[in-house]
């Protein structure tokens, strides 16, 4: 089961943060068909947020056909998102972790690292189109 979290500095609403985290977990293979999401009660207790926020996130995921709610039982993964297999993701994650250590050693904080990653990502996407 995944552990959800909130980042007050992200600029995204809490419900969108939850949706994004579940979608990322589905894409990375951390959640698979049949897996149960944390219950609304568990998320509310862990994150100290309104139950309606969690329900809204779960409804959006259900609307997208990714999860299905079973009343009285919980919310379960119904479909996954295509992504690279774990044999590809593992080495890439390892390389990225090594790069992050270098970036932190160079004095970059989390916001700087994110900005560098996103600008590089967007730049490489433009280069592919050209």
C-alpha angles and dihedrals in degrees: 000000000000124000112229123210139179130228113203090195095054096089090225122114114254094249092052090049089055092047092049093049093052092046091050091049089051093049093048094047093246088123122042136188109291096023116132122235118222110278119256088248092053093049092047091050094046098044102027093230135137115279089229089063091057092043091052091052093047091047090053091050089048091049088053089055094244100114138022126211118224107198111239092006108062144251119304135192110257100175138009131221119247114256142146116296119260090253088065098037096051097062091041091051089050092051091047091050090053090049091050090054089053092047092051091046088054088058101257116148124213094269092050092048091050092048091050093048094048096046091048091047093050092044093052091048090054091048090054091054094048 
